Amino acid sequence: MLALHCGLTFSNPSDEARLVKKIFANYTKAVRPAERSVDALRVDFSVRVIQVIDFDEKNQVLTWNLWIRQSWKDYRLAWNESEYRLSRLVLNPLWLWVPDIYLYNNAQEQYRGFDYDTQDGIVVTSDGNAVWYIQSIMKSTCKFAVKYFPFDEQKCELEFGSWTHSGAQLNLSLYKNNGDIDEATGNGEWVLAGKLFSMCCPLQIP
């Protein structure tokens, strides 16, 4: 006979309910979570390429399957672990302030950024750190140089940045330089030859 014994620690559901009620008693997602209005909020951003789905040379468009990771600190979400017996929460992104990061060189019709309604929750720890993973199919523009086709090499960038915040308000930092293509799947026609991604500076809003 094979017996498997697992040790589990349970928290009282009322602890989580009390914590969520406490956090959102005076919370507003309309306010950028910088402790001082003059401070720039740091947002760490990274891209993992899962697959290059399609290269449309005629229309100069690439289709990507991407994992996006964003993390930042929201001091209003912090709590005392000993009081609530919880070290982390998973919260709906529709409830929270989230960075307004867009793909600048997008090639999709009616592009509105990430679709919050279909994404997994944001993991928040007791110190107020928030981590948000998003899986997304994206289309980006790229100027193809086909002079040496079929032995050509193309350089295509994904340009991400805040849509409304200036650099003085949101400090967008590329976590893991140049993106992650270590586990990317090829499309049978093209091979990823290098890490060719870059972060575009935030828009400068007057």
N, C-alpha and C positions, 0 to 999 in steps of 0.2 A: 504494500500500500504506500502511495506517495501522498504526503500531506504538505500543503503549502500554507504557511501562517504569515499573515500580513499585519503589520502594525500601522494603524491609521489614527490620525488625530482629527477630531471633529470640532468645529466651532458652533456655538449656538446660533441658529438662524437669526435670532433677534439681535445678535451682535452686529451682523451685517446690515440688518434693517436700520438699527440705531445709527450706525456709521453713515449710511447713505443719506438718512434724514438730516444728520448733522452737517454733512458736507454741502448739501444743496439747500440748506435753510436760507443762505444769503448769497448763493453762487449765481453768477451770470456769465454765460458763455460769450457775451458780446465784448467782454473786457479782456485785453491781452494780459496774461498772467505774469507781468514783470512786477517785482516788489516796489519799484519806483518807476514813475512814468518816463523818466529820462534814461532808464536802462534799456539796452537792447536784449531781447530774449534770445538765448541760444537754442537753435534747433539742429540736432544732428540728423543727417539725412544720408541714406545709402540705397543703392540699387543693386539687385541681384537679377541677372538675366537667366531666365529659365529656358527660353527658346526664342530664336529668331524665326518667326512664323513665315514671313513672306517678304521678298524683295520685289517691289514693283518698279522696275527700271523706267518704264514709260512715263509713269506719273510721279516718279521721284519720291516714293513713299515706302517706309519700312513698317512692318507690323511686328510688335514685340510681345512676349509674355514675360511680365516682370513681377518681382517681389519688391515692394517699397517698404523701407523701415524708417520711421521718424520717431525721435525721442526728444523730450523737453521736460522742464520742471515747472510745475504749477503749484506754488506754495499754498494755495487755497485747498488743495487736495490732501495735504499732509494730516496725519493723525497719530495719536499715542497708541502704539501696539498693545501695551499692557492693559489699556482700558478696554479695548475692543477685541483683543485676542485674535487679531487679523494682521497679516503682514502685507497682503495685497488684495486688490479688488479688480474685477473686470467690468468696465463701464461702457455704456453705449456711446459711440462718438457723437451722436446727435445731442447728447446732454452736455458736452464739454466744449471749451474753446479748443480749436485745433488749428494748426498752421494752414494758411491758404496757399498751399504749394501747387503750382500748375506746371504742365509741360509747355514751355513757351513755343517750341517748334512743332506743335501738334498738327496732325493732318486729319483729324476727325471732324465730322459734321456735328454741330451743336455740342461742342466740347465744353464741359462745366467742371473740370477737375475730377477728383476722385468721387466715386459713387458711394457715399456714406451709408446708404440704405442697405447695401449688400455686403458690407465688410464685417469682419470679426471685431470684437470689442477691443478697447484700449486697456492695457494692463497698467494699473497704477499701484505703486508701492507706498508704504507708510511715510516715506520722506518726501512724497509729492512728485516723484519721477513718473513720467508717463511714457509708455512705449506702444507704438501703433504699427502693426504689420498690415500691409494692403497688397493683395494680388490683383493685377490689372493687365488687361490687354490694351496696348497703346499703339497708335500710329504716329510716326514722326516723319518730317520732311528730311530729305537728304539730297544733295546735288551729286549725282552720279557722273563719274568721268569714265566713259566707255571706250576711250581711244584704243586701249590695249585688250579689250574683251576678246577671248574669255580668260585672259591671264591678268586681269586688272585687280587692283586692291583699292577698296573704298574706305574712306574715313567718314563715319557718321556719328554725330554727337546728339545726346539727349540733353536739352537745356531746361533745367528746372529752376524755379524761383518763386518768390512770393508775388502774388498778384497785386496786393494793395499796400504792403508794408515796405518802408525804406530800410536800408541797412542800419540806420540808427534805431529802428524799432525791432527788427528781427535779424539776428545773426545766423545765417544759414551756413552750416558747416558740413562738408562732405566727409562722412564717416566711411572709412575704408576707401582710400583714394582711388579714383578712376573706376569704381564699380567692381562688381564681383561676377566673373564669367566662368569660374572654376567648374561649375556643374551645368553649364549651358549646353543645350542640345542643338546640334546643327540642323539645317533644313534640307540637306542633301545636295544643295546647289552652291552654298557658300559656307566658308569656314571662318569662325572668329579668330583673327590673327593676333589681336592685342586688346588691351584695355583702353578703349578710345572714348571714354565718357568724361564729361566735364560738368561743373556746376556753374550756372549763370548767376551773376550777382543779382540781388533784389532790385526791382524797379525803383527808380528814384522819384518818389511822389512829391510834388511841390508842397 
